[in-house]
């Protein structure tokens, strides 16, 4: 009499597989790599969305630093979640317990790193604490979900993902910070990017990590000669990147050449019988930009509000009744908390002197653009009449400093396709 063996029942989902310590460590490393990559992809996705929809860049302008913290928060959450995963699997915990422990550990163990960053960067830069903790927990949970769906049985692809994730995170942060610093340098008009050697070093390290990940992914090599050639080429490329980094750092460390000393102006004796008084010490010649600039004292918040209200009213009046404004009221004065007991005032308006669409002609578009430029010139003259000083045109856009208005840091008019954007950025004023 033959017996029929009962079919093997599939392993229940809550049962944890009996794996070795090497498998536990590999799963933890895979979770770290996936978490870092997820945080970097989220950062790049947010910036691409901002480029596709420019209005989002102004809506979320106060959360720019929060976007830059996505990769480090995801990395901290991945390391904490990976460590918790290794412990859970070493103790034989089931999958349900893993799904609970990993995000909780990622959130809790990310707090010490957040406190360390606050001590270095300051609470005003980091803002609220909960986005950091939420990003760490979500990154750990997502990486654990990906691990359960696509586990890896070999160390090579795990190492490739880890190196690639680190390189992608560093490269994205370095590039976006470089672009961010370049934007502000062009806005301020000095044309110098602060911290350029640091950005170049970060990008160089990212390139070396990417080359290492590429070389590891090509293995195993069929012969030792092929492996030696591949690693030699990678070492040569890495040495080239390091040489470029060192060159940029050395060049940036050199002191800038001192400009030649200005010759004192010739003193002309007054004619006999002249009644003109002697010029006051320190007086300018009368030409724009040659008058001695005196830094205006920081006013109170109420005085700053009055100055910005006058600037907003002058902006709308100078544009004229034909201007079509984006907002209603046209030029809104917004208040932003600086985070240290002070408040910054800001005007970010947008108008057009006509509608530019795909169906309009080139003559119509050109007419609208010229009217926008004329309206911008009137606005700049109105600002200067209120005490913002002499305008300076940089890259085709007029820029003014605070001058007599102590509440203003910089004022400018940007231009885009068919629109003009008057913007005034204030200084941090003490809040009563």
C-alpha positions in Angstrom: 0.0 0.0 0.0 1.5 3.3 -1.1 1.2 6.5 0.8 0.9 9.9 -0.8 2.9 12.6 0.9 1.1 15.8 1.7 2.1 18.7 -0.4 4.5 21.1 1.3 2.6 24.1 2.5 4.1 27.4 1.6 5.8 29.2 4.4 3.5 31.6 6.2 4.2 35.2 5.7 4.9 35.9 9.4 7.5 33.2 9.5 11.1 34.4 9.2 13.5 32.3 7.0 16.3 30.5 8.7 19.3 32.3 7.1 22.9 32.8 8.1 24.6 35.8 9.6 26.0 36.7 6.2 22.5 36.9 4.8 21.4 39.1 7.6 24.3 41.5 7.0 23.7 41.5 3.3 20.0 42.3 3.8 20.9 45.2 6.1 23.4 46.6 3.6 20.7 46.3 0.8 18.3 48.3 3.0 20.8 51.0 3.5 21.6 51.3 -0.2 17.9 51.4 -1.2 17.1 54.0 1.5 19.9 56.4 0.3 18.9 56.0 -3.3 15.2 56.7 -2.5 16.1 59.9 -0.6 18.2 61.2 -3.5 15.6 60.3 -6.1 13.0 62.2 -4.0 15.3 65.3 -4.0 15.9 65.2 -7.7 12.2 64.6 -8.4 11.3 67.7 -6.3 13.7 69.9 -8.2 12.5 68.6 -11.6 8.9 69.3 -10.5 10.0 72.8 -9.5 11.6 73.3 -12.9 8.5 72.0 -14.7 6.2 74.2 -12.6 8.1 77.4 -11.7 5.3 78.6 -9.4 6.2 75.8 -7.0 9.7 77.2 -6.5 8.2 80.3 -5.0 5.5 78.5 -3.0 8.0 76.2 -1.3 10.9 78.7 -1.3 11.0 78.5 2.5 11.6 74.7 2.4 14.7 74.7 0.2 17.0 73.6 3.0 14.5 70.8 3.9 14.8 69.4 0.4 18.6 69.3 0.7 18.2 67.3 3.9 16.3 64.5 2.2 19.4 62.4 1.3 21.1 62.7 4.7 17.8 62.0 6.5 17.2 58.9 4.3 20.8 57.7 4.8 20.4 58.0 8.6 17.1 56.2 8.4 18.6 53.5 6.2 21.5 52.8 8.6 19.2 52.7 11.6 16.6 50.6 9.9 19.3 48.2 8.5 20.7 47.7 12.0 17.3 47.0 13.3 16.6 44.6 10.5 19.8 42.6 11.3 18.9 42.4 14.9 15.3 41.3 14.2 16.5 38.5 11.8 19.2 37.4 14.2 16.5 37.0 16.9 14.2 35.2 14.6 11.4 37.9 14.4 8.7 37.5 11.8 8.0 39.8 8.9 5.2 41.6 10.7 7.5 42.6 13.5 10.1 43.7 11.0 7.6 46.0 9.3 7.0 47.7 12.6 10.5 47.7 14.1 12.4 49.1 11.0 10.5 52.4 10.5 10.3 53.0 14.3 14.0 52.4 14.7 14.8 54.6 11.7 12.7 57.5 13.2 14.0 57.2 16.8 17.7 56.7 15.9 17.6 59.6 13.5 17.1 62.1 16.4 20.7 62.1 17.6 21.9 62.9 14.1 19.3 65.7 13.9 20.5 67.2 17.2 24.1 67.1 15.9 23.1 68.9 12.8 21.2 71.5 14.8 24.3 72.1 16.9 26.4 72.7 13.7 24.0 74.5 11.4 21.6 76.0 13.9 17.8 75.6 14.4 17.0 78.4 12.0 18.5 76.6 9.1 17.0 73.2 9.8 13.5 74.5 10.7 11.1 72.0 12.2 12.2 68.6 13.4 9.4 66.4 12.2 10.2 66.5 8.5 13.6 65.0 9.2 12.2 62.2 11.4 9.3 61.5 8.9 11.8 61.3 6.0 14.0 58.9 7.9 11.0 56.7 8.8 9.5 56.7 5.3 12.9 55.9 3.7 13.5 53.0 6.0 10.0 51.6 5.5 10.2 51.9 1.7 13.6 50.3 1.6 12.4 47.4 3.8 9.4 47.0 1.4 11.7 46.8 -1.6 13.9 44.3 0.2 11.0 41.9 0.9 9.9 42.1 -2.8 13.4 41.9 -4.4 16.0 40.3 -2.0 19.5 39.9 -3.3 21.5 36.7 -2.8 25.0 38.0 -3.7 27.2 40.7 -2.2 28.3 42.1 -5.6 24.9 43.8 -6.6 24.5 45.0 -3.0 27.9 46.6 -3.0 27.1 48.2 -6.5 23.9 49.6 -5.2 25.5 51.0 -2.1 28.4 52.7 -3.9 26.0 54.0 -6.6 23.6 55.3 -4.0 26.4 57.1 -2.1 27.8 58.6 -5.3 24.4 59.7 -6.6 23.6 61.3 -3.2 26.8 63.2 -3.0 26.8 64.2 -6.7 23.2 65.5 -6.5 23.8 67.5 -3.3 27.0 69.0 -4.6 25.5 69.9 -8.0 22.3 71.4 -6.6 24.1 73.3 -3.9 26.5 74.7 -6.5 23.6 75.8 -8.7 21.9 77.3 -5.6 25.0 79.2 -4.7 25.5 80.4 -8.2 21.9 81.7 -8.3 22.4 83.8 -5.2 25.8 85.0 -6.4 24.3 86.2 -9.6 21.4 87.8 -7.7 23.7 89.7 -5.4 25.8 90.7 -8.4 29.3 89.8 -7.2 29.7 86.8 -9.6 31.6 84.8 -7.1 30.4 81.4 -5.9 31.3 80.9 -2.2 32.5 77.5 -1.2 33.4 76.4 -4.7 36.3 74.2 -3.6 34.0 72.3 -1.3 31.5 71.7 -4.0 34.2 70.5 -6.4 35.5 68.1 -3.7 32.0 66.6 -3.1 31.5 66.2 -6.9 34.9 64.5 -7.2 34.2 62.0 -4.4 30.8 61.3 -6.1 32.6 60.6 -9.4 35.1 58.2 -7.8 32.3 56.3 -6.0 30.4 56.1 -9.3 33.5 54.7 -11.2 34.0 52.2 -8.4 30.4 51.0 -8.6 30.8 50.7 -12.4 34.0 48.6 -12.1 32.5 46.3 -9.4 29.3 45.8 -11.6 31.5 44.6 -14.5 32.9 41.7 -12.5 33.7 39.0 -12.0 36.3 39.3 -14.7 37.2 36.2 -16.8 41.0 36.5 -16.2 43.3 38.2 -13.8 44.7 40.3 -16.6 41.2 41.7 -17.5 40.6 42.5 -13.8 44.0 44.3 -13.5 43.3 46.3 -16.6 39.8 47.3 -15.4 41.0 48.4 -12.0 44.0 50.2 -13.4 41.8 52.2 -15.7 39.5 53.0 -12.8 42.5 54.1 -10.7 43.7 56.3 -13.5 40.4 58.0 -13.9 40.1 58.5 -10.2 43.6 60.0 -10.1 42.5 62.4 -12.8 39.5 63.5 -10.9 41.6 64.0 -7.7 44.1 66.1 -9.7 41.3 68.4 -11.0 40.0 68.7 -7.5 43.4 69.7 -6.1 43.9 72.2 -9.0 40.6 73.9 -8.2 41.3 74.0 -4.5 44.8 75.4 -5.0 43.6 78.0 -7.5 40.8 79.1 -5.1 43.3 79.4 -2.2 45.4 81.9 -4.0 44.8 85.5 -2.9 43.2 87.7 -5.4 45.5 90.3 -7.0 45.2 93.7 -5.3 43.9 96.4 -7.5 46.2 99.4 -8.1 45.9 102.2 -5.6 43.6 104.9 -6.7 45.2 108.2 -7.4 44.0 111.1 -5.3 42.0 113.7 -7.2 43.8 116.8 -8.2 43.1 119.8 -6.0 42.2 122.9 -7.8 42.6 126.2 -6.0 39.6 128.4 -6.1 39.9 131.6 -8.1 40.5 134.8 -6.3 37.3 136.4 -5.2 35.3 133.2 -5.5 32.6 132.8 -2.9 32.2 129.0 -3.2 32.8 127.3 0.1 35.3 124.6 0.5 33.9 121.1 -0.2 33.0 119.1 2.9 35.4 116.3 3.8 34.3 113.0 2.1 31.8 114.6 -0.3 31.4 112.9 -3.7 31.8 114.3 -7.2 28.2 114.1 -8.1 28.4 111.2 -10.5 26.3 108.1 -9.7 28.1 105.5 -7.6 30.8 107.9 -6.4 29.0 109.3 -3.4 30.1 107.8 -0.1 27.6 105.2 0.9 26.5 105.2 4.5 24.9 102.0 5.8 21.3 102.8 6.9 20.5 101.8 10.5 18.1 98.8 10.9 14.6 100.3 11.6 11.9 98.9 13.7 9.4 96.4 12.3 6.7 99.1 12.1 9.0 101.4 10.2 9.9 98.6 7.9 6.2 97.9 7.2 5.7 101.5 6.4 8.6 101.6 4.0 7.5 98.4 2.2 3.9 99.7 2.0 5.2 102.8 0.2 7.3 100.6 -2.1 4.4 98.4 -2.9 2.1 101.4 -3.7 4.8 103.0 -5.8 5.3 99.7 -7.7 1.7 99.4 -8.7 1.4 103.1 -9.6 4.5 103.1 -11.7 3.4 100.0 -13.7 0.2 101.8 -14.7 -3.4 100.8 -15.0 -2.8 98.6 -18.0 -0.6 96.1 -16.1 -2.2 92.7 -15.5 -1.0 91.5 -12.1 -0.8 87.9 -10.9 -2.0 88.6 -7.4 -4.8 90.7 -5.9 -3.7 93.0 -4.3 -1.1 93.4 -6.9 2.1 93.9 -4.7 1.6 92.0 -1.5 4.0 92.6 1.4 4.7 89.2 3.1 6.4 88.7 6.4 8.8 85.8 6.9 10.2 84.7 10.3 14.0 84.7 10.3 14.0 82.3 13.2 16.0 84.4 15.7 13.4 86.7 17.0 13.4 88.9 13.8 11.1 89.3 10.8 12.0 89.8 7.2 9.6 91.7 4.8 9.3 90.6 1.2 7.5 91.7 -2.0 7.3 89.1 -4.8 5.0 90.4 -7.5 4.4 89.6 -11.2 2.7 91.4 -14.0 2.4 91.6 -17.8 1.5 94.4 -20.1 -0.2 92.0 -22.5 -1.0 88.3 -23.0 1.6 86.2 -24.9 0.3 82.9 -26.2 1.3 80.4 -28.9 -1.2 82.0 -31.2 0.1 85.5 -31.1 2.5 87.0 -33.6 6.1 87.9 -33.1 5.2 91.6 -33.5 2.7 91.3 -30.7 5.2 89.4 -28.4 7.8 92.0 -29.1 5.4 94.8 -28.3 4.4 93.2 -25.0 8.1 92.6 -24.1 9.0 96.2 -24.8 6.1 97.5 -22.7 7.2 95.2 -19.9 10.7 96.7 -20.0 9.3 100.3 -20.1 7.1 99.5 -17.0 10.1 98.0 -15.2 12.1 101.1 -15.9 9.3 103.3 -14.4 9.2 101.0 -11.3 13.0 101.2 -10.8 12.9 105.0 -11.1 10.0 105.1 -8.5 12.0 102.9 -6.2 15.1 105.1 -6.5 12.9 108.2 -5.8 11.8 106.6 -2.5 15.5 106.1 -1.4 16.7 102.8 -2.8 19.7 104.4 -4.5 21.0 104.3 -8.0 20.0 101.2 -10.0 22.7 99.0 -11.5 22.0 96.7 -14.5 23.4 93.2 -14.2 22.6 90.6 -16.8 20.0 92.9 -18.3 18.1 93.2 -14.9 18.1 96.4 -12.8 19.2 95.8 -9.2 19.1 98.3 -6.3 20.4 98.2 -2.7 18.7 99.4 0.4 20.5 102.9 0.5 18.3 105.2 2.7 15.7 102.5 3.4 17.2 100.4 6.1 14.5 97.7 5.9 15.5 96.7 2.3 18.4 94.4 1.5 18.1 94.2 -2.3 15.5 95.1 -4.9 15.4 93.9 -8.5 13.1 93.3 -11.5 13.4 89.9 -13.1 12.1 89.1 -16.6 10.7 85.9 -18.1 8.8 85.2 -21.3 6.1 87.9 -21.5 6.2 88.8 -17.8 8.1 91.1 -15.3 8.7 90.2 -11.7 9.4 93.0 -9.2 11.0 91.6 -6.1 12.2 93.3 -2.9 14.0 91.3 -0.2 14.1 92.9 3.2 16.5 92.6 6.1 15.8 90.8 9.4 14.1 93.4 11.6 13.7 93.1 15.3 10.2 91.8 16.3 8.6 93.8 19.2 
